[in-house]
Amino acid sequence: MSEQKTPKRRSHGHGPRAAMMPAERAKDFKNSLRRLAGYLKPHRARLVFIVILAIIGVVLNMAGPKIFGQATNILFAGVMGKQLSPGVTKEQALEMLKASGKDQMAEMVMGMDVVPGVGIDFSAIGGILLILAALYVLSGFFGWLQHYTMAGVSQRSVYRLRKEVDAKLSRLPLKYYDDNTRGEILSRVTNDIDNIASTLQQSLMQLVTALFTLIGVVIMMFSISPLLAIIALLALPLSAIVTKSIAKRSQKQFVTQWDSTGALNSHIEEMYTGHNIVKAFNRQKEAIAIFNEENERLFEASFKAQFISATIRPAMQLINNLNYVAICVIGGIKVASGRLLLGDVQAFIQYSRQFTQPIVQTASIMNVLQSTVASAERVFELLDEEEEVPDTQNPVILENIKGHVIFDNVSFRYKPEVPLIDGLDLEVWPGQTVAIVGPTGAGKTTLVNLLMRFYEIDEGSITIDGVDIRDLTRDNLRKLFGMVLQDTWLFSGTIRDNIAYGRENASEVEILAAARAAHVDHFVRTLPDGYDTQLDDDASNISQGQRQLLTIARAFLADPEILILDEATSSVDTRTEVLIQTAMTKLMRDRTSFVIAHRLSTIRNADTILVMDNGGIVEQGSHEELMAKRAFYYDLYQSQFTEAYNAVG
């Protein structure tokens, strides 16, 4: 196996153990919310249209209770008029009521449009109901149009955010992926962005509607009764205090919830990827124990976050119910005294309910915003990560590559305080095969990472055909190389597609030629679907050796100028290894090749063997020259055969 480059960090919520640390609150709630809102700016015109639709919808809804109150007034007036003597005027009827001691009834009738002796005007009520039906149909249509438009805005905004995240991931240095688990990264790219999408589509529109509903309701309530309106408004400051107090406590739990989600995803992804290893070492119980621990952590954080935030609604309902009782009592007194009509009180009560509804909605939205901002900050943290050093503005384009590679006084450290490679000098002539050997951690794979600019060197220079690799774009540089790694990577698709990944627009003839050269063709044709065989996510439906052969076929198809082979035959059997070595010899002919090997018997024919230890080249030469020195390489070579002999014995 190739050496471990750098240990993975398990801090700041990036690993299962780290998730057990207390999560901090959102670092900057206001600025994060403002930054998230910035993704809506390109859709200003649609947002204005949504606001106009919201205003129209609110106006139509506001008119409903007032018009319905008129129907109630007509109904009540008809009931009262039927009880009065017919043929008299309203004034005469009032005098008759007062004369008979019915002063309170007289006060009620005084403010009503009553015709003595005339009952309910059902035709007028019917007309009002038709108007109401038309209003609510129009309101529903504008609401649908508002939802439709907002769905487009939210999805386009999240589409842009996803594109930025995807582009960012391609610009991040390899160090970021070494320092963060895949599960944690996937959680930010999927769960957190999905959470943001849900908020933009639902909560934002509810917030706009709630705001205009609140304004419209206040206007209508004051038009009916300023006193009752003031009583209703008294609930606002109390509601704001309750909402702020609860939201402050729930924010911390939402941050913990999403950090725990990332940690749990990381653990699941790691255990699923390495489930064979887990079973081989009988670590199922430990894996399940860690899962239960992380699951419990997520459960507790989610429960607390949802419970604390959910108390907003019942607290608001309690305040609103108390306010409702006060309005009903005072409104009833006003109707009894003739200072308000029954229909107006009925309309006011409906408005008061509509008044509390946007407040409750806003309180619930604040709950959702806490979760959303926590997710947004995690996504923004990824977007703000330090990127690779930008490509030069005036890059050199290498053509007619010869493959002359020079490492000149190269120094590099993964961590500033831990030395690794210091003052490395190496010259590789065109067409040479250079084998890099040494103990684990010696810096073999690091050398390749520096050559490919996966990491930037701290000092010195690396040149190809006399051109500093920093004067090339990374895209141009990496097109010069073909890589076959010890860890195979295949994607979900057909075997043909996986081989064709080596070169865009490769023909069927070229794909088959590469497969035959890598000794893939024979085993592929034994499969039921041949080259159309579908590989699953981890290509577990073929053997490890066959997966390695496919990656080698991919390198054949790429036909690169410079080859990098990192223990490429470690996963194949001895017979297949001989075949691959023969094919590799043909592939490496007239090409500069870097071969990282642990089995020293496989690189005896290399032009130059670099023996590395502690980041430096301690020996250099051919196999025969190094064996003759009887030094570091000799000891490594002999130790492998001694170990093999002892194992057989």
Summary of the structure (lengths in Angstrom):
residues: 649
radius of gyration: 38.2
end to end distance: 24.1
largest distance: 134.9
contacts: 2058
relative contact order: 0.09
helix: 65%
strand: 9%
